Amino acid sequence: MRFLDVRTDFAFKKVFGSERSKNVLISFLNAIIDFGEERVTDLTIVDPYQIPLLKGMKDSYVDVKAVLSNNSKVIVEMQVLNVEGFEKRVLYNAAKLYSTQLKKSGKYTTLEPIIALTITDFEMFPEFAKTISYWTLREREVLLQYSNDIELIFAELPKFTKTEEELTDITDKWLYFIKHAGDMEFVPESFTEPQLLEAFDIANTAGLSEEELDIQFKRQDFIAMQQGAVEKAVKDGLERGIEQGIEQGLEQGKIDTARNMLRDQMPVETICKYTGLEREMVEQLQQNDQE
């Protein structure tokens, strides 16, 4: 068997946002999000998955939206590439969903809470090691919560490093599924929960149409190219930085040598000859040292 790489937006939407994904999404949200004593018992998937007609990569579906039984709204997004402005986009999407609830002449008291759950295939917060983090609006010093109407939750996959043998609960299994499903050839024996088995069944490539397989391939290829472009840009930047550093170091070395020679009262012509510096530069160094 082969399974979809759930980290692609197309596959993520299919697994968690299709018509048959209701119980899968309920299990996933209850596992990843700490609702306290409450649990998600029911939800409605907004804009359920359908085969996207891709004219360009920008036309593909990105997120899963659901309305919980308590009327809270949830946005679930899978993000593979760490693009510029991404953290602002997360906040903007949550704020937009919150504000657009209010219709003309509507009352602010009718606004329902928004939860934005973002799973990233890169580290967003290197300042701490925990995989799942919660962000709300609080007073800066005493940390008193102003409102819990907008909550941002992040799950950073690179920080989740458990092996299959180390998985201890349903949260671990869902994170492992998202991170590794695309590399699996069979369902792990410890994955006995019905919702997880259903997720594997939805992700099974044997059940996909030729059109869906083609779209999945294009998404993976597009992401791979983008990641390659980012890695190349970083590498080129480092190489340029090293080259500039070497050049700057050599130049500084020449200047230090010239200053030492000036202190020994050697002729300017001799200093230029042995350091390669222009006469104007050596004379300027000489003038600076005399001031």
C-alpha positions in Angstrom: 0.0 0.0 0.0 1.0 3.6 -0.5 -0.5 6.6 1.3 -0.8 10.3 0.4 1.8 12.7 1.9 -0.7 14.4 4.2 1.7 17.4 4.5 0.6 18.6 1.1 -2.4 20.9 1.2 -4.3 18.8 -1.3 -3.9 15.6 0.7 -4.6 17.3 4.0 -7.9 18.7 2.8 -8.9 15.3 1.4 -8.2 13.5 4.7 -9.6 16.0 7.1 -12.1 18.0 5.0 -14.0 15.4 2.9 -17.6 14.4 3.3 -16.5 11.2 5.2 -14.0 13.1 7.4 -16.3 14.2 10.2 -15.3 11.6 12.8 -11.7 11.8 11.6 -11.6 15.5 12.1 -13.4 15.3 15.5 -10.8 12.8 16.7 -7.9 14.8 15.4 -9.1 18.1 17.0 -9.7 16.4 20.3 -6.2 14.9 20.2 -4.3 18.1 19.2 -6.2 20.9 20.9 -6.6 21.1 24.7 -10.3 21.9 25.2 -10.0 21.5 28.9 -12.9 19.5 30.3 -14.9 19.9 27.1 -14.6 17.7 24.0 -15.7 18.2 20.4 -18.7 16.0 20.0 -20.0 17.2 16.7 -19.0 19.6 13.9 -19.9 20.7 10.4 -17.2 20.8 7.8 -17.4 24.1 5.8 -16.6 23.8 2.1 -15.9 20.1 2.0 -13.2 18.7 -0.2 -13.8 18.3 -3.9 -11.3 17.6 -6.7 -9.7 21.1 -7.3 -9.4 22.2 -10.9 -5.8 23.5 -10.9 -5.0 26.2 -13.3 -2.1 27.2 -11.1 -0.8 26.4 -7.7 -2.6 29.4 -6.2 -6.0 27.8 -7.0 -5.5 24.8 -4.7 -7.3 24.4 -1.4 -5.2 25.3 1.6 -7.2 24.8 4.8 -10.1 23.0 6.5 -12.8 25.0 8.2 -15.4 23.6 10.7 -18.0 24.8 13.0 -18.1 23.0 16.4 -21.2 22.0 18.3 -20.7 25.0 20.6 -20.6 27.3 17.6 -16.9 27.9 17.8 -15.2 28.1 14.5 -12.0 26.3 13.7 -9.5 26.9 10.8 -7.0 24.0 10.4 -4.1 24.7 8.0 -1.1 22.6 6.9 1.9 24.8 5.9 5.0 23.2 4.4 6.9 26.3 3.2 8.0 29.0 5.6 7.2 32.0 3.3 7.6 35.6 4.1 4.7 37.1 6.1 3.3 33.7 7.0 2.8 34.4 10.7 0.9 37.6 9.8 -1.3 35.7 7.4 -2.3 33.2 10.2 -3.4 36.1 12.4 -5.1 37.9 9.5 -7.1 34.8 8.5 -8.3 34.3 12.1 -9.2 37.9 12.6 -11.0 38.0 9.3 -13.1 35.0 10.1 -13.9 36.5 13.5 -14.9 39.9 12.1 -16.9 38.7 9.1 -19.3 36.9 11.5 -20.9 40.3 12.3 -23.5 41.1 9.8 -25.0 44.6 9.2 -26.6 45.9 12.4 -25.4 42.8 14.2 -24.5 42.8 17.9 -20.9 42.2 19.1 -22.2 39.7 21.6 -23.1 37.4 18.8 -19.5 36.9 17.8 -18.3 33.3 18.4 -14.7 32.2 19.3 -12.2 31.4 16.6 -9.5 28.8 16.9 -6.8 28.8 14.2 -4.8 25.5 14.3 -1.7 25.6 12.1 0.5 22.6 11.5 3.9 23.6 10.1 6.6 21.4 8.5 9.2 23.9 9.8 10.1 25.4 13.2 8.3 28.6 13.9 9.5 29.1 17.5 13.0 27.9 18.1 12.9 29.6 21.5 11.2 26.5 23.0 11.2 22.8 22.3 7.5 21.8 22.8 5.6 20.7 19.7 2.2 22.3 20.3 1.9 25.9 21.6 -1.1 28.1 22.4 -1.3 31.8 21.9 -4.0 34.2 23.2 -4.5 37.9 24.0 -3.2 38.6 27.6 -2.0 41.5 29.7 1.8 41.8 29.3 2.9 41.7 33.0 0.2 39.9 35.0 -0.8 37.7 32.0 -4.5 38.3 32.7 -6.5 37.1 29.7 -8.3 39.8 27.9 -10.3 37.4 25.7 -10.2 33.9 24.4 -12.2 34.6 21.4 -9.2 34.3 19.1 -6.8 31.5 19.9 -3.8 30.6 17.7 -2.4 27.1 18.1 0.7 25.8 16.3 2.0 22.2 15.9 5.6 22.2 14.6 6.3 18.8 13.0 10.1 19.1 13.1 9.9 19.2 16.9 8.0 15.9 17.0 10.8 13.3 16.8 9.2 10.2 18.4 9.6 6.8 16.7 6.7 4.4 16.2 7.7 2.5 19.3 7.7 5.7 21.4 4.1 6.7 20.6 2.1 6.8 23.8 -1.3 8.3 23.1 -3.7 9.4 20.3 -2.0 12.9 20.1 1.4 11.2 19.2 -0.3 9.0 16.7 -2.0 11.8 14.8 1.2 13.8 14.7 3.1 10.7 13.5 0.4 10.0 10.9 0.7 13.6 9.4 4.5 13.5 9.4 5.1 10.0 8.1 2.0 8.7 6.2 3.6 9.5 2.9 6.5 7.2 3.7 4.5 4.3 5.0 3.6 1.1 3.1 1.3 -0.3 5.8 -0.7 0.8 8.8 1.2 0.4 12.1 -0.1 -2.4 14.3 -0.6 0.1 17.3 -2.9 2.2 15.2 -6.2 0.5 16.2 -8.4 3.6 16.7 -11.3 3.6 14.2 -10.7 7.3 13.2 -7.0 6.7 12.5 -7.8 3.7 10.4 -10.4 5.7 8.5 -7.8 8.4 7.9 -5.4 5.8 6.5 -8.2 4.5 4.3 -8.9 8.0 2.9 -5.2 8.6 2.3 -4.7 5.2 0.5 -3.6 6.1 -3.0 -5.4 3.0 -4.3 -8.7 4.8 -3.9 -7.7 7.9 -5.8 -8.8 8.8 -9.3 -6.2 9.4 -12.0 -6.9 13.1 -11.7 -6.4 13.2 -8.0 -3.1 11.3 -8.3 -1.9 13.8 -10.9 -2.8 16.7 -8.7 -1.0 15.2 -5.8 2.1 14.6 -7.9 2.0 18.2 -9.1 1.6 19.5 -5.5 4.6 17.4 -4.3 6.7 18.5 -7.3 5.8 22.2 -6.7 6.7 22.0 -3.0 9.9 20.2 -3.8 10.9 22.9 -6.3 10.1 25.7 -3.8 12.0 24.0 -1.0 15.0 23.6 -3.4 14.8 27.2 -4.4 14.8 28.3 -0.7 17.8 26.0 0.1 19.7 27.3 -2.9 19.1 30.9 -1.9 20.3 30.1 1.7 23.4 28.3 0.3 24.2 31.1 -2.1 23.7 33.7 0.6 26.1 31.8 2.9 28.7 31.4 0.2 28.5 35.1 -0.7 28.8 35.9 3.0 31.8 33.7 3.4 33.5 35.3 0.3 32.7 38.8 1.6 34.0 37.8 5.0 37.3 36.5 3.5 37.7 39.6 1.4 37.0 41.9 4.3 39.4 39.9 6.5 42.2 40.2 3.9 41.6 43.9 3.5 41.6 44.4 7.3 44.8 42.3 7.5 46.5 44.6 4.9 45.3 47.7 6.9 46.7 46.3 10.2 50.0 45.5 8.5 50.2 49.0 7.0 49.6 50.5 10.5 52.4 48.4 12.0 54.7 49.5 9.3 53.8 53.1 9.7 54.6 52.8 13.5 58.0 51.5 12.5 58.3 54.7 10.3 58.7 52.8 7.1 58.3 54.7 3.8 54.8 55.0 2.3 56.1 53.6 -1.0 57.4 50.5 0.7 54.2 49.9 2.6 52.2 50.2 -0.7 54.5 47.7 -2.3 54.2 45.0 0.4 50.5 45.4 1.3 49.0 46.3 -2.1 47.1 49.2 -0.7 46.7 52.4 -2.7 48.9 55.4 -1.7 45.9 57.5 -0.7 44.8 54.7 1.7 48.2 54.5 3.4 48.4 58.3 3.7 45.0 58.4 5.2 45.9 55.8 7.8 49.1 57.8 8.5 47.1 60.9 9.1 44.5 59.1 11.3 47.2 57.6 13.5 48.8 61.1 14.0 45.5 62.7 15.1 
